[in-house]
Amino acid sequence: MVTTTAVLDMALVALGMVLTPGPNMIYLISRSIGQGWRAGMVSLGGTMVGFVVYMTMANVGLSAVFVLVPGLFVGLKLVGAAYLLHLAWKTLRPGGRSPFETVTLPRDSRSRLFRMGLVTNLLNPKAAIMYLALVPQFVDPSRGAAMAQAFVLGGVQITVSAVVNTAIVLAAGGIAAFLAGRPTWMAWQRRVTGTLLGAVGVKLALAAPAPANA
């Protein structure tokens, strides 16, 4: 139903997105550094639930539309590619920010940490773009069960995000301390992430004209 190429491409996009500075990344790292890895993991639980909410809402509403309105399918592809290129530019431009440049946050209870992780993700434009414009372009309606494909691909994204964010939460304190005294390493971290996003964005833009039933 879902090709290996689609899964690998989805995983690559998800990796680029999760490594790009954004509300989720900044919040999780800040909590992990300021309140410990356990607080980071509770917050991560909230963000993962937010992904499931987005995935369900997007898939239920859009799974049948791509076959009925092929132009919308192509349009969403272009929006997704443009957004990836935008993130690449924000990361690579002079003065771009690394996700390990954190802000100080007050200590909170576990229930509040979970809620804030959930709310942060629900209000995160990256999450909305992921499910409305990026995941759908890897769905091939000609292979049948478009909704099921979207859920599988969404599951790939959530898995990649969970694994990478768990590693970052557990290592956040040490990584932040390491990079703080090494501005050159911080700069290379941004360059690698930005280049990855840019390459995927260009690939998706070139493939955008392909029809939904290709």
C-alpha positions in Angstrom: 0.0 0.0 0.0 2.8 2.4 0.9 6.0 2.1 -1.0 9.4 1.9 0.6 10.4 5.1 -1.2 7.5 7.0 0.2 8.3 5.8 3.8 12.0 6.7 3.4 11.1 10.1 1.9 8.6 10.7 4.7 11.2 9.8 7.3 13.8 12.2 5.7 11.3 15.0 5.7 10.3 14.2 9.3 14.0 14.2 10.3 14.6 17.5 8.7 11.6 19.0 10.4 12.4 17.7 13.9 15.9 19.0 13.7 14.8 22.5 12.7 14.4 25.1 15.4 10.7 25.6 16.3 8.3 25.9 19.2 8.4 22.2 20.1 12.2 21.9 20.0 12.8 25.1 22.0 10.2 24.1 24.6 11.5 20.6 25.1 15.1 21.5 25.3 14.4 24.4 27.7 12.4 22.1 30.0 15.0 19.4 29.9 17.8 21.8 30.7 15.9 23.8 33.3 13.9 21.1 35.0 15.6 17.8 34.1 15.1 15.1 31.6 11.9 13.7 33.3 10.2 17.0 32.7 11.3 17.0 29.1 9.9 13.5 28.6 6.5 14.5 30.1 6.4 17.5 27.8 7.3 15.3 24.9 4.3 13.1 25.7 2.1 16.1 25.3 3.6 17.0 21.9 3.2 13.5 20.6 -0.5 13.6 21.5 -0.7 16.8 19.6 0.7 15.1 16.5 -1.9 12.4 16.8 -4.7 15.0 17.0 -3.4 16.8 13.9 -2.9 13.6 12.0 -6.5 12.4 12.7 -8.1 15.7 11.8 -6.2 16.1 8.6 -6.6 12.5 7.4 -10.3 12.3 8.0 -11.0 15.6 6.2 -8.5 15.3 3.3 -8.2 11.6 2.4 -10.9 11.7 -0.3 -10.3 15.2 -1.6 -7.1 14.5 -3.5 -8.8 12.2 -5.9 -11.7 14.6 -6.5 -9.6 17.7 -6.8 -6.2 16.9 -8.3 -5.3 20.6 -8.4 -5.5 20.8 -4.6 -3.1 17.9 -4.4 -0.5 19.7 -6.5 -1.1 22.9 -4.7 -0.5 21.4 -1.3 2.7 19.8 -2.7 4.0 23.3 -3.7 3.0 24.8 -0.3 4.9 22.0 1.5 8.0 22.4 -0.7 7.9 26.2 -0.2 7.6 25.8 3.6 10.7 23.5 3.7 12.7 26.0 1.7 11.5 28.8 4.0 12.7 26.8 7.0 16.0 26.1 5.3 16.5 29.8 4.7 15.7 30.7 8.3 18.2 28.1 9.5 21.0 29.1 7.1 20.7 32.9 7.0 23.1 35.0 9.1 21.8 35.2 12.6 19.9 31.9 12.3 19.1 30.3 15.6 20.2 26.9 16.8 17.6 24.9 18.8 20.1 24.6 21.6 20.0 28.3 22.3 17.4 28.1 25.0 15.3 30.5 27.2 14.8 30.2 30.9 11.4 28.9 32.0 9.8 28.5 35.5 9.4 25.0 37.0 5.9 23.5 36.5 4.0 20.4 37.6 3.9 17.3 35.4 0.3 17.9 34.5 1.1 21.4 33.3 4.2 20.2 31.5 2.1 17.7 29.6 -0.6 20.3 28.8 2.0 22.9 27.7 3.6 20.3 25.4 0.2 19.5 23.9 -0.8 23.2 23.5 2.6 24.2 22.1 2.3 21.5 19.4 -1.3 22.3 18.6 -0.3 25.9 18.0 2.8 25.0 16.1 2.5 25.9 12.4 5.1 23.3 11.6 2.7 20.5 12.8 -0.1 22.0 10.7 2.0 22.2 7.6 3.4 18.7 8.2 -0.1 17.1 8.0 -1.8 19.4 5.6 0.9 19.9 3.0 3.8 17.4 3.5 2.3 14.0 4.4 -0.4 14.2 1.7 2.1 14.4 -1.1 3.5 11.0 -0.3 0.0 9.5 -0.6 -0.7 7.7 -3.9 -4.5 7.4 -4.4 -3.9 4.9 -7.2 -2.6 2.4 -4.6 -5.9 2.6 -2.8 -6.9 3.4 0.8 -5.6 7.0 0.8 -6.6 7.5 4.4 -4.8 4.4 5.5 -1.7 5.5 3.6 -1.8 8.9 5.3 -2.1 7.3 8.8 0.9 5.0 8.0 3.0 7.9 6.8 1.9 10.0 9.8 2.9 7.2 12.0 6.4 7.3 10.4 6.6 11.0 11.1 5.5 10.6 14.8 8.0 7.7 15.2 10.9 9.7 13.8 9.9 12.7 15.9 9.6 10.7 19.1 12.9 8.9 18.7 14.9 12.0 17.8 13.2 14.2 20.5 13.8 11.5 23.2 17.5 11.4 22.4 17.6 15.2 22.4 15.7 15.5 25.7 18.0 13.0 27.4 21.2 14.7 26.1 20.0 18.3 26.1 22.0 19.5 29.0 25.3 18.1 27.8 24.7 19.2 24.2 23.8 22.7 25.2 26.9 23.0 27.4 29.1 21.5 24.7 27.9 23.9 22.0 27.8 27.0 24.1 31.5 27.2 24.2 31.9 26.1 20.6 30.3 28.6 18.2 31.8 27.0 15.2 30.1 23.7 16.0 26.8 25.5 16.6 27.1 27.1 13.1 27.8 23.7 11.5 24.8 22.2 13.2 22.6 24.9 11.6 24.2 24.5 8.2 23.7 20.7 8.1 20.1 21.0 9.1 19.4 23.9 6.7 21.0 22.1 3.8 19.0 18.9 4.5 15.7 20.9 4.5 16.7 22.8 1.4 17.6 19.6 -0.6 14.3 18.0 0.3 12.3 21.1 -0.5 13.9 21.3 -4.0 13.2 17.6 -4.6 9.5 18.1 -3.6 9.1 21.2 -5.7 10.4 19.4 -8.8 8.0 16.5 -8.2 5.0 18.7 -7.4 3.5 18.7 -10.9 3.0 14.9 -10.7 -0.8 14.2 -10.6 -2.4 12.5 -7.7 -2.9 9.3 -9.6 0.7 9.0 -10.9 
